[in-house]
Amino acid sequence: MKDKILSAEAAVALIGDGARVALHGSGGGICEPTLLLKKLGERFQKSGTPKGISIVHSTGIGNKEGTGIDLIAFAGLVKRDIAGHFGMSPKMGELILGNQVEAYNFPQGVLSHMFHAVAARTPGVITKIGLNTYVDPRLEGGKANDLATEDLVKVIELDGEEWLFFPRFEFDFAFVRGTTADLNGNITNEEDGPFLEGMAIAQAVKNCGGTVIAQVKYLAENGTLDPQQVRIPGIYVDHIVVDPEQTQTCLHSYEPSFAGKVRIPLTRMEPLSLGPKKIIARRAAKELFEGAIVNLGYGAPDGVAAVASEEGILDKFTLTVEQGSIGGRPAGGVVFGTAYNPEAIIPMDAQFTFYDGGGLDLAYLGMAQVDQHGNVNSSRVGRMLAGCGGFINITQNAKKVIFCGTFTAKGLKCSVGDGKISIDQEGSVRKFVDRAAQITFSGDYAGSRGQPVLYVTERAVFSRSPEGLMLEEIAPGVDLERDILAHMDFKPLISPDLKEMDPDFFRE
């Protein structure tokens, strides 16, 4: 039997110039092969090799403070970065914005399914995900900077319908992660919570004739792992690197409720303080209904979970996140993607299969910009290079979409109480703009499919109508002209049945 155990230094020494590397992991350290990334970056700093590698990762990897992709964010080391999200690795983002790394941003679910296409040796991924957004080659083709000149997505027609075709990739290496490996390389994820698409990555690289390197925390004897718990079979794994210091996330050595090992009392968790985020969450939560299957996005939408938990109604519907957790209370902040007390955890690629097919009743997502046509930009504003993540997969096929966010950004200060809100200091950045800088969600495309869309802020609620954005509700204490219309680049339609938001949203 081949000895698969290597040191991290020996493992990354296998990677040569120009290597194409598939990466496992998600933001906040979820399934992130941190030690391997760290040692690869250190090798390049010491020796200047390897040069010009290409990396592919379906999610953002890092904690915004130097981990994840930022551990290998060096000009010369990475030539190309194809990613679902860049927002967790600001150092790499700066290299991309500075045209030092060629970059493409594609939907998280498309890249997750790409690993299947590569493994099965099919031509690639054929999907409607991304039509009429910046991913569409008739707009930007997912190109994130001037260095990205190759066309990696095409519009095709099948049976009279438009589809996007993403041709398959090739890989030389994979970095994947688990909790425990036996000597044969069988990998389990019992402490990892979401385990993402590690098996699909390993299959893809193996079937390309490449090398799969797995980072784990524990090493076990052969025959001691439960075969039903093996997430990556050893036949796909070439080398094992043991990191005894591996943590579950960047914030938790091990939170057992993320992995379903302990059920914590959710109603005892700290409630949101009364402010714009809680107001938005309370109003957005009004759209919930019993039995609904729901996705909560990153940022303002995670407040919906906090409000539902505080009010003891989490058991009335099922909250999900794209990384694979189903049920429980999704966690917010940097460890978005995990969930407290999940009912089930499935592979991320399987979660996106369900999402892409229209399985979601409701989707709650953030918004950086909204324009008069109901288009939403959540991927790129000025020097903010976030990327779409799972946003396009989720919003394009959910039965109803609720966008959540403050009315303005940067510096907004409000006083809330006694059933009303007052704006003490307006944010310096407008969100309701004449034209979104990038189309992450197409209002017209949503309209063509009859998809209901709401835009919820702390002071106003809008809907998308065929004629444009329509103001439906206004907060008590807010002046329509002074606090809303004066801070929009366009004048919305005003509903003839304009309502006041429920004053209870603005009370402790």
Salt bridges, closest charged atoms under 4 A:
GLU9 OE2 - LYS39 NZ 3.17
GLU42 OE2 - LYS38 NZ 2.73
GLU42 OE1 - LYS39 NZ 3.41
ASP81 OD1 - HIS57 NE2 2.77
GLU94 OE1 - ARG383 NH2 2.84
GLU102 OE2 - ARG80 NH2 2.73
ASP136 OD2 - ARG138 NH2 2.76
GLU150 OE1 - ARG80 NH2 2.66
ASP151 OD1 - LYS143 NZ 2.66
GLU161 OE1 - LYS128 NZ 3.01
GLU162 OE2 - ARG138 NH1 2.76
GLU170 OE2 - ARG121 NH2 3.70
GLU170 OE2 - ARG168 NH1 2.18
ASP172 OD2 - ARG20 NE 2.94
GLU191 OE1 - LYS217 NZ 4.00
ASP192 OD1 - ARG177 NH2 2.57
ASP238 OD1 - LYS206 NZ 2.64
GLU287 OE2 - ARG283 NH1 2.77
GLU287 OE1 - LYS400 NZ 2.58
ASP302 OD1 - LYS277 NZ 2.67
GLU310 OE1 - LYS278 NZ 2.97
ASP349 OD2 - HIS116 NE2 2.36
ASP356 OD2 - HIS113 ND1 3.75
ASP361 OD1 - LYS399 NZ 3.83
GLU426 OE2 - ARG459 NH2 2.87
GLU426 OE1 - HIS487 NE2 3.42
ASP444 OD1 - ARG464 NH2 3.13
GLU458 OE2 - ARG459 NE 2.79
GLU473 OE2 - ARG283 NH2 2.83
ASP483 OD2 - ARG482 NH2 2.86
ASP489 OD1 - ARG430 NH1 2.84
ASP497 OD2 - LYS499 NZ 2.65
ASP504 OD1 - ARG507 NH1 2.63
